[in-house]
Amino acid sequence: MLEQFFMKYVWSGTGMVMVSLPILSFGATFPKIGQNDSKEIKVFDSHVSERTQYLTTARILLISAADAIERLMSSYKEIVALAGYTHRVAGMLKVFEETAKGIYYKNK
């Protein structure tokens, strides 16, 4: 449960902070008080929309990557469990074969 929490929220949150800080702070030029230059305000609005688009794209990619990594980790755990079960069943079949041949011994 703790591993899933870290995979789902902590790493995604850390990635979002790492991605969002440069996007939100890069090129943030605010119009100065007292200036009513419409060209500067239009440029500022353009930068905001581009940065918002980059942030949204990065967020979607991070969520998809976190989901994929979580699935890989879960799949790895399931494959290891399956390998363990397979090893035990193979050992059981070996004991059955030895028993059919009349070989009895106790494992220590």
Biopython code that builds the backbone (N, CA, C, O; Angstrom):
import numpy as np
from Bio.PDB.StructureBuilder import StructureBuilder

atoms = [
    (1, "MET", "N", (0.820, -1.178, 0.000)),
    (1, "MET", "CA", (0.000, 0.000, 0.000)),
    (1, "MET", "C", (0.874, 1.256, 0.000)),
    (1, "MET", "O", (0.585, 2.224, -0.702)),
    (2, "LEU", "N", (1.938, 1.226, 0.791)),
    (2, "LEU", "CA", (2.844, 2.366, 0.854)),
    (2, "LEU", "C", (3.561, 2.565, -0.478)),
    (2, "LEU", "O", (3.755, 3.693, -0.932)),
    (3, "GLU", "N", (3.947, 1.457, -1.093)),
    (3, "GLU", "CA", (4.616, 1.545, -2.392)),
    (3, "GLU", "C", (3.692, 2.154, -3.439)),
    (3, "GLU", "O", (4.126, 2.987, -4.235)),
    (4, "GLN", "N", (2.430, 1.750, -3.447)),
    (4, "GLN", "CA", (1.482, 2.316, -4.403)),
    (4, "GLN", "C", (1.254, 3.795, -4.146)),
    (4, "GLN", "O", (1.094, 4.570, -5.090)),
    (5, "PHE", "N", (1.236, 4.198, -2.875)),
    (5, "PHE", "CA", (1.082, 5.608, -2.548)),
    (5, "PHE", "C", (2.250, 6.411, -3.097)),
    (5, "PHE", "O", (2.058, 7.469, -3.696)),
    (6, "PHE", "N", (3.468, 5.903, -2.888)),
    (6, "PHE", "CA", (4.647, 6.600, -3.402)),
    (6, "PHE", "C", (4.635, 6.665, -4.921)),
    (6, "PHE", "O", (4.919, 7.711, -5.505)),
    (7, "MET", "N", (4.303, 5.541, -5.565)),
    (7, "MET", "CA", (4.307, 5.505, -7.020)),
    (7, "MET", "C", (3.246, 6.434, -7.600)),
    (7, "MET", "O", (3.487, 7.102, -8.605)),
    (8, "LYS", "N", (2.089, 6.478, -6.980)),
    (8, "LYS", "CA", (0.976, 7.216, -7.553)),
    (8, "LYS", "C", (1.027, 8.702, -7.246)),
    (8, "LYS", "O", (0.744, 9.521, -8.120)),
    (9, "TYR", "N", (1.386, 9.068, -6.011)),
    (9, "TYR", "CA", (1.241, 10.465, -5.605)),
    (9, "TYR", "C", (2.557, 11.195, -5.392)),
    (9, "TYR", "O", (2.722, 12.318, -5.867)),
    (10, "VAL", "N", (3.490, 10.580, -4.688)),
    (10, "VAL", "CA", (4.727, 11.297, -4.351)),
    (10, "VAL", "C", (5.565, 11.551, -5.593)),
    (10, "VAL", "O", (6.005, 12.677, -5.822)),
    (11, "TRP", "N", (5.789, 10.523, -6.394)),
    (11, "TRP", "CA", (6.631, 10.717, -7.574)),
    (11, "TRP", "C", (5.939, 11.588, -8.608)),
    (11, "TRP", "O", (6.591, 12.394, -9.272)),
    (12, "SER", "N", (4.623, 11.441, -8.757)),
    (12, "SER", "CA", (3.889, 12.303, -9.694)),
    (12, "SER", "C", (3.912, 13.750, -9.231)),
    (12, "SER", "O", (4.094, 14.666, -10.032)),
    (13, "GLY", "N", (3.723, 13.951, -7.918)),
    (13, "GLY", "CA", (3.758, 15.309, -7.376)),
    (13, "GLY", "C", (5.121, 15.950, -7.520)),
    (13, "GLY", "O", (5.228, 17.127, -7.865)),
    (14, "THR", "N", (6.159, 15.183, -7.256)),
    (14, "THR", "CA", (7.519, 15.692, -7.409)),
    (14, "THR", "C", (7.799, 16.043, -8.871)),
    (14, "THR", "O", (8.393, 17.080, -9.163)),
    (15, "GLY", "N", (7.376, 15.192, -9.767)),
    (15, "GLY", "CA", (7.563, 15.470, -11.195)),
    (15, "GLY", "C", (6.807, 16.709, -11.632)),
    (15, "GLY", "O", (7.310, 17.507, -12.423)),
    (16, "MET", "N", (5.592, 16.870, -11.114)),
    (16, "MET", "CA", (4.811, 18.064, -11.469)),
    (16, "MET", "C", (5.497, 19.336, -10.978)),
    (16, "MET", "O", (5.522, 20.339, -11.691)),
    (17, "VAL", "N", (6.049, 19.303, -9.778)),
    (17, "VAL", "CA", (6.746, 20.485, -9.258)),
    (17, "VAL", "C", (7.974, 20.774, -10.114)),
    (17, "VAL", "O", (8.238, 21.926, -10.460)),
    (18, "MET", "N", (8.719, 19.730, -10.454)),
    (18, "MET", "CA", (9.927, 19.923, -11.261)),
    (18, "MET", "C", (9.596, 20.474, -12.648)),
    (18, "MET", "O", (10.348, 21.285, -13.187)),
    (19, "VAL", "N", (8.494, 20.045, -13.217)),
    (19, "VAL", "CA", (8.119, 20.504, -14.553)),
    (19, "VAL", "C", (7.458, 21.879, -14.496)),
    (19, "VAL", "O", (7.705, 22.725, -15.355)),
    (20, "SER", "N", (6.625, 22.099, -13.493)),
    (20, "SER", "CA", (5.837, 23.331, -13.467)),
    (20, "SER", "C", (6.654, 24.570, -13.108)),
    (20, "SER", "O", (6.371, 25.656, -13.613)),
    (21, "LEU", "N", (7.658, 24.429, -12.248)),
    (21, "LEU", "CA", (8.425, 25.617, -11.859)),
    (21, "LEU", "C", (9.091, 26.305, -13.046)),
    (21, "LEU", "O", (8.930, 27.517, -13.192)),
    (22, "PRO", "N", (9.827, 25.601, -13.897)),
    (22, "PRO", "CA", (10.422, 26.299, -15.041)),
    (22, "PRO", "C", (9.386, 26.829, -16.034)),
    (22, "PRO", "O", (9.563, 27.903, -16.607)),
    (23, "ILE", "N", (8.311, 26.073, -16.233)),
    (23, "ILE", "CA", (7.305, 26.504, -17.203)),
    (23, "ILE", "C", (6.590, 27.753, -16.710)),
    (23, "ILE", "O", (6.357, 28.687, -17.476)),
    (24, "LEU", "N", (6.245, 27.764, -15.430)),
    (24, "LEU", "CA", (5.499, 28.902, -14.900)),
    (24, "LEU", "C", (6.369, 30.132, -14.679)),
    (24, "LEU", "O", (5.881, 31.258, -14.774)),
    (25, "SER", "N", (7.647, 29.933, -14.387)),
    (25, "SER", "CA", (8.495, 31.091, -14.103)),
    (25, "SER", "C", (9.282, 31.570, -15.320)),
    (25, "SER", "O", (9.775, 32.698, -15.312)),
    (26, "PHE", "N", (9.417, 30.759, -16.356)),
    (26, "PHE", "CA", (10.193, 31.134, -17.526)),
    (26, "PHE", "C", (9.459, 32.206, -18.321)),
    (26, "PHE", "O", (8.324, 31.999, -18.750)),
    (27, "GLY", "N", (10.089, 33.319, -18.512)),
    (27, "GLY", "CA", (9.538, 34.373, -19.343)),
    (27, "GLY", "C", (8.355, 35.089, -18.737)),
    (27, "GLY", "O", (7.561, 35.694, -19.457)),
    (28, "ALA", "N", (8.222, 35.031, -17.433)),
    (28, "ALA", "CA", (7.081, 35.689, -16.794)),
    (28, "ALA", "C", (7.373, 37.184, -16.675)),
    (28, "ALA", "O", (7.939, 37.636, -15.680)),
    (29, "THR", "N", (6.992, 37.926, -17.673)),
    (29, "THR", "CA", (7.176, 39.381, -17.646)),
    (29, "THR", "C", (5.817, 40.009, -17.443)),
    (29, "THR", "O", (4.959, 39.963, -18.325)),
    (30, "PHE", "N", (5.630, 40.584, -16.298)),
    (30, "PHE", "CA", (4.360, 41.204, -15.977)),
    (30, "PHE", "C", (4.390, 42.656, -16.424)),
    (30, "PHE", "O", (5.427, 43.308, -16.300)),
    (31, "PRO", "N", (3.294, 43.179, -16.938)),
    (31, "PRO", "CA", (3.262, 44.582, -17.325)),
    (31, "PRO", "C", (3.427, 45.473, -16.098)),
    (31, "PRO", "O", (2.898, 45.183, -15.024)),
    (32, "LYS", "N", (4.162, 46.550, -16.278)),
    (32, "LYS", "CA", (4.420, 47.451, -15.165)),
    (32, "LYS", "C", (3.181, 48.287, -14.877)),
    (32, "LYS", "O", (2.384, 48.587, -15.766)),
    (33, "ILE", "N", (3.045, 48.650, -13.621)),
    (33, "ILE", "CA", (1.897, 49.458, -13.207)),
    (33, "ILE", "C", (2.006, 50.831, -13.850)),
    (33, "ILE", "O", (3.070, 51.449, -13.841)),
    (34, "GLY", "N", (0.932, 51.288, -14.391)),
    (34, "GLY", "CA", (0.910, 52.609, -15.017)),
    (34, "GLY", "C", (1.089, 52.554, -16.512)),
    (34, "GLY", "O", (0.869, 53.561, -17.186)),
    (35, "GLN", "N", (1.475, 51.433, -17.052)),
    (35, "GLN", "CA", (1.629, 51.313, -18.506)),
    (35, "GLN", "C", (0.392, 50.643, -19.074)),
    (35, "GLN", "O", (-0.047, 49.609, -18.571)),
    (36, "ASN", "N", (-0.151, 51.208, -20.084)),
    (36, "ASN", "CA", (-1.336, 50.641, -20.726)),
    (36, "ASN", "C", (-1.032, 50.254, -22.156)),
    (36, "ASN", "O", (-1.868, 50.417, -23.045)),
    (37, "ASP", "N", (0.145, 49.749, -22.373)),
    (37, "ASP", "CA", (0.554, 49.350, -23.714)),
    (37, "ASP", "C", (-0.150, 48.038, -24.069)),
    (37, "ASP", "O", (0.140, 47.000, -23.474)),
    (38, "SER", "N", (-1.053, 48.079, -25.015)),
    (38, "SER", "CA", (-1.838, 46.894, -25.368)),
    (38, "SER", "C", (-0.971, 45.814, -25.995)),
    (38, "SER", "O", (-1.273, 44.628, -25.861)),
    (39, "LYS", "N", (0.104, 46.203, -26.679)),
    (39, "LYS", "CA", (0.993, 45.218, -27.304)),
    (39, "LYS", "C", (1.656, 44.359, -26.232)),
    (39, "LYS", "O", (1.748, 43.140, -26.376)),
    (40, "GLU", "N", (2.119, 44.998, -25.156)),
    (40, "GLU", "CA", (2.776, 44.243, -24.084)),
    (40, "GLU", "C", (1.785, 43.302, -23.407)),
    (40, "GLU", "O", (2.156, 42.185, -23.045)),
    (41, "ILE", "N", (0.552, 43.721, -23.229)),
    (41, "ILE", "CA", (-0.456, 42.869, -22.599)),
    (41, "ILE", "C", (-0.784, 41.688, -23.505)),
    (41, "ILE", "O", (-0.967, 40.577, -23.008)),
    (42, "LYS", "N", (-0.862, 41.890, -24.811)),
    (42, "LYS", "CA", (-1.134, 40.789, -25.736)),
    (42, "LYS", "C", (0.003, 39.771, -25.723)),
    (42, "LYS", "O", (-0.242, 38.565, -25.752)),
    (43, "VAL", "N", (1.251, 40.255, -25.680)),
    (43, "VAL", "CA", (2.398, 39.343, -25.611)),
    (43, "VAL", "C", (2.351, 38.543, -24.320)),
    (43, "VAL", "O", (2.611, 37.340, -24.321)),
    (44, "PHE", "N", (2.023, 39.203, -23.228)),
    (44, "PHE", "CA", (1.920, 38.527, -21.934)),
    (44, "PHE", "C", (0.840, 37.447, -21.990)),
    (44, "PHE", "O", (1.062, 36.330, -21.524)),
    (45, "ASP", "N", (-0.332, 37.769, -22.557)),
    (45, "ASP", "CA", (-1.404, 36.787, -22.672)),
    (45, "ASP", "C", (-0.979, 35.607, -23.530)),
    (45, "ASP", "O", (-1.335, 34.467, -23.232)),
    (46, "SER", "N", (-0.230, 35.860, -24.579)),
    (46, "SER", "CA", (0.254, 34.800, -25.446)),
    (46, "SER", "C", (1.193, 33.869, -24.683)),
    (46, "SER", "O", (1.106, 32.648, -24.818)),
    (47, "HIS", "N", (2.072, 34.432, -23.900)),
    (47, "HIS", "CA", (2.997, 33.609, -23.118)),
    (47, "HIS", "C", (2.247, 32.770, -22.085)),
    (47, "HIS", "O", (2.603, 31.615, -21.851)),
    (48, "VAL", "N", (1.240, 33.325, -21.481)),
    (48, "VAL", "CA", (0.466, 32.585, -20.488)),
    (48, "VAL", "C", (-0.219, 31.384, -21.128)),
    (48, "VAL", "O", (-0.207, 30.290, -20.564)),
    (49, "SER", "N", (-0.806, 31.576, -22.281)),
    (49, "SER", "CA", (-1.494, 30.462, -22.928)),
    (49, "SER", "C", (-0.516, 29.383, -23.368)),
    (49, "SER", "O", (-0.819, 28.194, -23.262)),
    (50, "GLU", "N", (0.655, 29.780, -23.859)),
    (50, "GLU", "CA", (1.657, 28.784, -24.258)),
    (50, "GLU", "C", (2.159, 28.017, -23.047)),
    (50, "GLU", "O", (2.284, 26.794, -23.096)),
    (51, "ARG", "N", (2.449, 28.721, -21.963)),
    (51, "ARG", "CA", (2.943, 28.048, -20.762)),
    (51, "ARG", "C", (1.878, 27.135, -20.173)),
    (51, "ARG", "O", (2.196, 26.059, -19.667)),
    (52, "THR", "N", (0.621, 27.553, -20.232)),
    (52, "THR", "CA", (-0.462, 26.702, -19.739)),
    (52, "THR", "C", (-0.576, 25.440, -20.596)),
    (52, "THR", "O", (-0.817, 24.352, -20.073)),
    (53, "GLN", "N", (-0.405, 25.585, -21.888)),
    (53, "GLN", "CA", (-0.443, 24.432, -22.784)),
    (53, "GLN", "C", (0.706, 23.475, -22.459)),
    (53, "GLN", "O", (0.492, 22.265, -22.392)),
    (54, "TYR", "N", (1.910, 23.991, -22.258)),
    (54, "TYR", "CA", (3.055, 23.149, -21.921)),
    (54, "TYR", "C", (2.847, 22.447, -20.582)),
    (54, "TYR", "O", (3.177, 21.270, -20.432)),
    (55, "LEU", "N", (2.302, 23.169, -19.620)),
    (55, "LEU", "CA", (2.058, 22.581, -18.305)),
    (55, "LEU", "C", (1.021, 21.464, -18.388)),
    (55, "LEU", "O", (1.188, 20.413, -17.768)),
    (56, "THR", "N", (-0.033, 21.684, -19.141)),
    (56, "THR", "CA", (-1.064, 20.664, -19.297)),
    (56, "THR", "C", (-0.514, 19.437, -20.007)),
    (56, "THR", "O", (-0.797, 18.307, -19.608)),
    (57, "THR", "N", (0.266, 19.650, -21.052)),
    (57, "THR", "CA", (0.885, 18.531, -21.766)),
    (57, "THR", "C", (1.831, 17.758, -20.855)),
    (57, "THR", "O", (1.818, 16.527, -20.841)),
    (58, "ALA", "N", (2.649, 18.475, -20.095)),
    (58, "ALA", "CA", (3.581, 17.817, -19.179)),
    (58, "ALA", "C", (2.830, 17.049, -18.107)),
    (58, "ALA", "O", (3.241, 15.952, -17.728)),
    (59, "ARG", "N", (1.740, 17.607, -17.618)),
    (59, "ARG", "CA", (0.945, 16.926, -16.591)),
    (59, "ARG", "C", (0.375, 15.612, -17.121)),
    (59, "ARG", "O", (0.422, 14.589, -16.438)),
    (60, "ILE", "N", (-0.156, 15.645, -18.325)),
    (60, "ILE", "CA", (-0.727, 14.434, -18.923)),
    (60, "ILE", "C", (0.362, 13.379, -19.133)),
    (60, "ILE", "O", (0.146, 12.196, -18.870)),
    (61, "LEU", "N", (1.526, 13.811, -19.605)),
    (61, "LEU", "CA", (2.633, 12.868, -19.814)),
    (61, "LEU", "C", (3.116, 12.272, -18.500)),
    (61, "LEU", "O", (3.403, 11.077, -18.429)),
    (62, "LEU", "N", (3.208, 13.092, -17.465)),
    (62, "LEU", "CA", (3.641, 12.584, -16.164)),
    (62, "LEU", "C", (2.646, 11.593, -15.582)),
    (62, "LEU", "O", (3.045, 10.574, -15.018)),
    (63, "ILE", "N", (1.377, 11.876, -15.710)),
    (63, "ILE", "CA", (0.363, 10.953, -15.203)),
    (63, "ILE", "C", (0.417, 9.634, -15.970)),
    (63, "ILE", "O", (0.316, 8.564, -15.369)),
    (64, "SER", "N", (0.575, 9.701, -17.280)),
    (64, "SER", "CA", (0.681, 8.477, -18.081)),
    (64, "SER", "C", (1.929, 7.689, -17.727)),
    (64, "SER", "O", (1.883, 6.464, -17.622)),
    (65, "ALA", "N", (3.051, 8.389, -17.539)),
    (65, "ALA", "CA", (4.297, 7.706, -17.173)),
    (65, "ALA", "C", (4.189, 7.069, -15.795)),
    (65, "ALA", "O", (4.644, 5.942, -15.600)),
    (66, "ALA", "N", (3.597, 7.768, -14.843)),
    (66, "ALA", "CA", (3.438, 7.209, -13.503)),
    (66, "ALA", "C", (2.550, 5.975, -13.532)),
    (66, "ALA", "O", (2.827, 4.996, -12.839)),
    (67, "ASP", "N", (1.496, 6.014, -14.318)),
    (67, "ASP", "CA", (0.606, 4.864, -14.445)),
    (67, "ASP", "C", (1.334, 3.681, -15.077)),
    (67, "ASP", "O", (1.174, 2.543, -14.634)),
    (68, "ALA", "N", (2.132, 3.946, -16.108)),
    (68, "ALA", "CA", (2.876, 2.875, -16.774)),
    (68, "ALA", "C", (3.911, 2.253, -15.839)),
    (68, "ALA", "O", (4.072, 1.033, -15.813)),
    (69, "ILE", "N", (4.605, 3.083, -15.079)),
    (69, "ILE", "CA", (5.608, 2.561, -14.151)),
    (69, "ILE", "C", (4.941, 1.755, -13.046)),
    (69, "ILE", "O", (5.459, 0.717, -12.633)),
    (70, "GLU", "N", (3.796, 2.228, -12.567)),
    (70, "GLU", "CA", (3.066, 1.485, -11.544)),
    (70, "GLU", "C", (2.635, 0.121, -12.072)),
    (70, "GLU", "O", (2.713, -0.879, -11.360)),
    (71, "ARG", "N", (2.184, 0.085, -13.310)),
    (71, "ARG", "CA", (1.796, -1.199, -13.907)),
    (71, "ARG", "C", (2.986, -2.132, -14.065)),
    (71, "ARG", "O", (2.864, -3.336, -13.836)),
    (72, "LEU", "N", (4.139, -1.588, -14.454)),
    (72, "LEU", "CA", (5.340, -2.423, -14.577)),
    (72, "LEU", "C", (5.748, -3.005, -13.229)),
    (72, "LEU", "O", (6.095, -4.182, -13.133)),
    (73, "MET", "N", (5.704, -2.172, -12.187)),
    (73, "MET", "CA", (6.065, -2.661, -10.856)),
    (73, "MET", "C", (5.097, -3.742, -10.396)),
    (73, "MET", "O", (5.520, -4.753, -9.835)),
    (74, "SER", "N", (3.810, -3.542, -10.625)),
    (74, "SER", "CA", (2.814, -4.546, -10.244)),
    (74, "SER", "C", (3.000, -5.822, -11.056)),
    (74, "SER", "O", (2.890, -6.923, -10.516)),
    (75, "SER", "N", (3.277, -5.683, -12.333)),
    (75, "SER", "CA", (3.494, -6.857, -13.183)),
    (75, "SER", "C", (4.721, -7.626, -12.738)),
    (75, "SER", "O", (4.711, -8.857, -12.731)),
    (76, "TYR", "N", (5.788, -6.912, -12.362)),
    (76, "TYR", "CA", (7.003, -7.583, -11.899)),
    (76, "TYR", "C", (6.708, -8.392, -10.638)),
    (76, "TYR", "O", (7.161, -9.530, -10.513)),
    (77, "LYS", "N", (5.959, -7.818, -9.713)),
    (77, "LYS", "CA", (5.618, -8.537, -8.491)),
    (77, "LYS", "C", (4.791, -9.781, -8.802)),
    (77, "LYS", "O", (5.007, -10.838, -8.209)),
    (78, "GLU", "N", (3.857, -9.659, -9.718)),
    (78, "GLU", "CA", (3.028, -10.808, -10.081)),
    (78, "GLU", "C", (3.845, -11.888, -10.782)),
    (78, "GLU", "O", (3.607, -13.077, -10.569)),
    (79, "ILE", "N", (4.794, -11.495, -11.606)),
    (79, "ILE", "CA", (5.635, -12.480, -12.297)),
    (79, "ILE", "C", (6.536, -13.208, -11.301)),
    (79, "ILE", "O", (6.741, -14.415, -11.421)),
    (80, "VAL", "N", (7.072, -12.488, -10.324)),
    (80, "VAL", "CA", (7.900, -13.128, -9.296)),
    (80, "VAL", "C", (7.058, -14.109, -8.482)),
    (80, "VAL", "O", (7.519, -15.208, -8.172)),
    (81, "ALA", "N", (5.839, -13.728, -8.138)),
    (81, "ALA", "CA", (4.957, -14.639, -7.408)),
    (81, "ALA", "C", (4.649, -15.878, -8.249)),
    (81, "ALA", "O", (4.659, -16.995, -7.734)),
    (82, "LEU", "N", (4.376, -15.686, -9.536)),
    (82, "LEU", "CA", (4.107, -16.813, -10.431)),
    (82, "LEU", "C", (5.323, -17.729, -10.534)),
    (82, "LEU", "O", (5.173, -18.950, -10.558)),
    (83, "ALA", "N", (6.519, -17.159, -10.594)),
    (83, "ALA", "CA", (7.744, -17.971, -10.643)),
    (83, "ALA", "C", (7.890, -18.803, -9.372)),
    (83, "ALA", "O", (8.304, -19.961, -9.424)),
    (84, "GLY", "N", (7.551, -18.210, -8.241)),
    (84, "GLY", "CA", (7.614, -18.961, -6.981)),
    (84, "GLY", "C", (6.629, -20.121, -6.960)),
    (84, "GLY", "O", (6.983, -21.225, -6.546)),
    (85, "TYR", "N", (5.404, -19.886, -7.399)),
    (85, "TYR", "CA", (4.406, -20.950, -7.449)),
    (85, "TYR", "C", (4.834, -22.050, -8.417)),
    (85, "TYR", "O", (4.672, -23.236, -8.132)),
    (86, "THR", "N", (5.378, -21.647, -9.557)),
    (86, "THR", "CA", (5.833, -22.625, -10.551)),
    (86, "THR", "C", (6.948, -23.498, -9.986)),
    (86, "THR", "O", (6.970, -24.707, -10.216)),
    (87, "HIS", "N", (7.872, -22.889, -9.246)),
    (87, "HIS", "CA", (8.970, -23.645, -8.636)),
    (87, "HIS", "C", (8.433, -24.657, -7.627)),
    (87, "HIS", "O", (8.910, -25.790, -7.570)),
    (88, "ARG", "N", (7.454, -24.256, -6.841)),
    (88, "ARG", "CA", (6.884, -25.179, -5.849)),
    (88, "ARG", "C", (6.120, -26.313, -6.522)),
    (88, "ARG", "O", (6.207, -27.457, -6.076)),
    (89, "VAL", "N", (5.376, -26.024, -7.583)),
    (89, "VAL", "CA", (4.642, -27.077, -8.301)),
    (89, "VAL", "C", (5.622, -28.041, -8.968)),
    (89, "VAL", "O", (5.396, -29.251, -8.977)),
    (90, "ALA", "N", (6.717, -27.504, -9.530)),
    (90, "ALA", "CA", (7.734, -28.377, -10.142)),
    (90, "ALA", "C", (8.346, -29.293, -9.086)),
    (90, "ALA", "O", (8.581, -30.473, -9.344)),
    (91, "GLY", "N", (8.603, -28.752, -7.901)),
    (91, "GLY", "CA", (9.128, -29.591, -6.811)),
    (91, "GLY", "C", (8.132, -30.660, -6.402)),
    (91, "GLY", "O", (8.520, -31.795, -6.123)),
    (92, "MET", "N", (6.862, -30.315, -6.364)),
    (92, "MET", "CA", (5.830, -31.286, -6.010)),
    (92, "MET", "C", (5.763, -32.398, -7.056)),
    (92, "MET", "O", (5.658, -33.572, -6.698)),
    (93, "LEU", "N", (5.821, -32.048, -8.339)),
    (93, "LEU", "CA", (5.788, -33.074, -9.391)),
    (93, "LEU", "C", (7.007, -33.987, -9.317)),
    (93, "LEU", "O", (6.909, -35.187, -9.576)),
    (94, "LYS", "N", (8.162, -33.412, -8.961)),
    (94, "LYS", "CA", (9.379, -34.223, -8.811)),
    (94, "LYS", "C", (9.208, -35.219, -7.665)),
    (94, "LYS", "O", (9.609, -36.377, -7.790)),
    (95, "VAL", "N", (8.626, -34.788, -6.568)),
    (95, "VAL", "CA", (8.379, -35.689, -5.433)),
    (95, "VAL", "C", (7.401, -36.787, -5.835)),
    (95, "VAL", "O", (7.579, -37.943, -5.452)),
    (96, "PHE", "N", (6.360, -36.436, -6.611)),
    (96, "PHE", "CA", (5.413, -37.443, -7.069)),
    (96, "PHE", "C", (6.101, -38.495, -7.944)),
    (96, "PHE", "O", (5.821, -39.686, -7.815)),
    (97, "GLU", "N", (7.001, -38.057, -8.834)),
    (97, "GLU", "CA", (7.728, -39.001, -9.695)),
    (97, "GLU", "C", (8.617, -39.913, -8.864)),
    (97, "GLU", "O", (8.663, -41.120, -9.098)),
    (98, "GLU", "N", (9.329, -39.337, -7.888)),
    (98, "GLU", "CA", (10.199, -40.160, -7.035)),
    (98, "GLU", "C", (9.381, -41.139, -6.202)),
    (98, "GLU", "O", (9.793, -42.279, -5.990)),
    (99, "THR", "N", (8.216, -40.687, -5.730)),
    (99, "THR", "CA", (7.353, -41.568, -4.939)),
    (99, "THR", "C", (6.842, -42.712, -5.803)),
    (99, "THR", "O", (6.751, -43.847, -5.334)),
    (100, "ALA", "N", (6.507, -42.430, -7.053)),
    (100, "ALA", "CA", (6.036, -43.484, -7.955)),
    (100, "ALA", "C", (7.125, -44.512, -8.219)),
    (100, "ALA", "O", (6.824, -45.680, -8.465)),
    (101, "LYS", "N", (8.405, -44.088, -8.170)),
    (101, "LYS", "CA", (9.532, -45.010, -8.386)),
    (101, "LYS", "C", (9.927, -45.727, -7.100)),
    (101, "LYS", "O", (10.785, -46.609, -7.123)),
    (102, "GLY", "N", (9.315, -45.362, -5.991)),
    (102, "GLY", "CA", (9.628, -46.009, -4.721)),
    (102, "GLY", "C", (10.780, -45.356, -3.988)),
    (102, "GLY", "O", (11.336, -45.959, -3.070)),
    (103, "ILE", "N", (11.150, -44.168, -4.354)),
    (103, "ILE", "CA", (12.240, -43.442, -3.679)),
    (103, "ILE", "C", (11.615, -42.538, -2.623)),
    (103, "ILE", "O", (10.901, -41.582, -2.930)),
    (104, "TYR", "N", (11.909, -42.875, -1.363)),
    (104, "TYR", "CA", (11.384, -42.055, -0.270)),
    (104, "TYR", "C", (12.541, -41.514, 0.548)),
    (104, "TYR", "O", (13.362, -42.287, 1.043)),
    (105, "TYR", "N", (12.617, -40.241, 0.692)),
    (105, "TYR", "CA", (13.576, -39.640, 1.623)),
    (105, "TYR", "C", (13.016, -38.326, 2.126)),
    (105, "TYR", "O", (12.191, -37.684, 1.476)),
    (106, "LYS", "N", (13.475, -37.956, 3.272)),
    (106, "LYS", "CA", (12.967, -36.763, 3.915)),
    (106, "LYS", "C", (13.963, -35.623, 3.696)),
    (106, "LYS", "O", (15.162, -35.785, 3.926)),
    (107, "ASN", "N", (13.459, -34.473, 3.252)),
    (107, "ASN", "CA", (14.327, -33.292, 3.095)),
    (107, "ASN", "C", (14.628, -32.702, 4.464)),
    (107, "ASN", "O", (13.764, -32.614, 5.336)),
    (108, "LYS", "N", (15.868, -32.307, 4.619)),
    (108, "LYS", "CA", (16.258, -31.716, 5.901)),
    (108, "LYS", "C", (16.283, -30.236, 5.822)),
    (108, "LYS", "O", (16.590, -29.569, 6.810)),
]
sb = StructureBuilder()
sb.init_structure("model")
sb.init_model(0)
sb.init_chain("A")
sb.init_seg("    ")
for serial, (resi, resn, name, xyz) in enumerate(atoms, 1):
    if name == "N":
        sb.init_residue(resn, " ", resi, " ")
    sb.init_atom(name, np.array(xyz, "f"), 0.0, 1.0, " ", f" {name:<3s}", serial, name[0])
structure = sb.get_structure()
